[in-house]
Every structure is written in C-alpha cells, then in structure tokens.
C-alpha cells in the first residue's frame, strides 16, 4: 500500500508499507526493480549498498537505463497500465527494515531530475527512525 507519494518535477517518489512480513524480501524486490531496466537490450547494471540509518538496516539500489514497468505516475496511464519503455530513466530505491515491517522507497524519473534531487532522496531515507 502506498504510504506516501511525492511528485518531484517530472519524477515520482513513492513510499510503500505493507506491514510485518509483507511486501516480499529485500533481494526479491531489488531483483524485480532491477529487472524493469535494460541497457542495449540487456539487463541494466545496478549499484547496491547497505547501511545503518538510526539503528535500522537500509539496502539501497541505483539503476539507470530504459525503464519499462506497470502502474504508477511514470506509466502515463491507469494504475495497472503498462508503460512505453522510457530511455534515460534513473531509479533510486531504499528498503528500510523496520520492526513493524519494511518501508520500500522508490524515486523514479528522468536521469537529470533524479540526479539533481538525489541528496534530497538520501535526506528522506536518513530521516527514518524507530519509534
């Protein structure tokens, strides 16, 4: 379920929360998200990293290429529409492992927009904490 949705110029940042044990595992989500990108018809390379944020484990991924996925504002259609592949797209993601369930954060849009706002994305991810 979408917990928050932000429009950043021509990009979108979405925070999902499904509850404890829901939403799939870290590796499965990273693989699915990475699979939405290609470069020259091949799977796009992705950079992944892990860090601690206020005592929470966070796994991040950064991938750029031709983006093809379903749903969301980036698709240009209804909630379940299939989008036309978009070249020059970048996605920053973070999976924040919380005691009550994971938060899934995706920032997707034109490479220039996402790159220009990457510090703000990092600030958002760094703001999460345990209650």
C-alpha positions in Angstrom: 0.0 0.0 0.0 1.3 3.5 -0.8 2.0 5.3 2.4 3.2 8.5 0.6 3.6 9.8 -2.9 5.7 12.8 -3.9 6.0 14.4 -7.3 9.4 15.9 -7.9 9.3 17.8 -11.2 8.8 15.1 -13.8 9.8 12.3 -11.4 7.9 10.4 -8.7 9.0 9.2 -5.2 6.7 6.6 -3.6 6.9 5.1 -0.1 5.2 1.7 0.4 4.4 0.0 3.6 2.6 -3.4 3.8 3.0 -4.4 7.4 5.1 -7.0 9.2 6.2 -9.9 7.0 4.5 -8.4 3.9 5.8 -6.9 0.7 8.4 -9.5 -0.1 12.0 -9.8 0.8 14.8 -7.4 0.2 16.6 -9.4 -2.5 13.3 -10.3 -4.3 12.3 -6.6 -4.5 15.7 -5.5 -5.7 15.7 -8.2 -8.4 12.2 -7.2 -9.6 13.1 -3.4 -9.7 16.4 -4.0 -11.4 14.5 -6.2 -13.9 12.5 -3.2 -15.0 15.6 -1.7 -16.6 17.7 -2.5 -19.6 20.7 -1.1 -21.4 21.2 -2.0 -25.1 18.6 -4.8 -24.7 20.5 -6.4 -21.8 19.7 -6.2 -18.0 21.0 -2.8 -16.7 23.8 -2.8 -14.1 22.7 -1.7 -10.7 24.7 -0.5 -7.7 23.6 -1.8 -4.4 24.7 -0.9 -0.9 23.7 -1.4 2.7 24.0 1.0 5.6 22.5 1.7 9.0 20.1 4.7 9.5 19.2 5.5 13.1 19.7 1.8 14.0 17.7 0.5 11.0 19.2 -1.6 8.2 18.8 0.0 4.8 19.5 -1.6 1.5 19.8 0.9 -1.4 19.9 0.4 -5.2 20.7 2.8 -8.0 19.9 1.8 -11.6 19.7 3.8 -14.9 18.6 2.8 -18.4 15.5 2.1 -20.4 12.6 1.7 -17.9 9.6 -0.5 -18.5 7.2 -1.3 -15.7 3.5 -1.3 -14.9 1.4 1.2 -12.9 2.3 4.5 -11.2 2.5 8.0 -12.4 5.6 7.2 -14.6 3.4 4.9 -16.7 1.2 7.7 -18.0 -1.9 5.6 -17.7 -4.1 4.0 -15.1 -2.9 2.2 -12.0 -2.4 -1.1 -13.9 -1.3 0.2 -17.3 1.8 -1.0 -19.0 4.1 1.9 -19.9 6.0 2.5 -23.0 9.7 2.0 -22.2 11.4 5.2 -21.3 15.1 5.7 -22.1 17.3 7.8 -19.8 15.4 6.9 -16.6 17.0 6.5 -13.2 15.7 4.8 -10.1 17.0 5.2 -6.6 15.5 2.8 -4.1 15.8 2.1 -0.4 14.4 -0.8 1.7 14.3 0.2 5.3 13.9 -2.8 7.6 11.7 -1.7 10.4 10.5 -3.7 13.5 6.9 -3.4 12.3 7.6 -4.2 8.6 9.8 -2.8 5.8 9.4 0.5 4.1 10.0 0.4 0.4 11.1 3.8 -1.2 11.3 4.3 -4.9 12.4 7.5 -6.7 12.0 7.2 -10.4 12.2 9.6 -13.3 14.3 11.2 -15.9 18.0 10.8 -15.1 18.6 14.5 -14.8 15.7 15.1 -12.4 16.6 12.1 -10.1 20.3 13.0 -10.2 19.6 16.6 -9.3 17.5 15.5 -6.3 19.5 12.6 -5.1 20.7 14.4 -2.0 17.0 15.1 -1.1 16.3 11.4 -1.5 19.2 10.5 0.8 17.9 13.0 3.3 14.4 11.4 3.2 15.9 7.9 3.7 18.1 9.2 6.5 15.1 10.6 8.3 13.5 7.2 9.1 13.9 6.0 12.7 12.4 3.5 15.2 9.5 4.7 17.3 
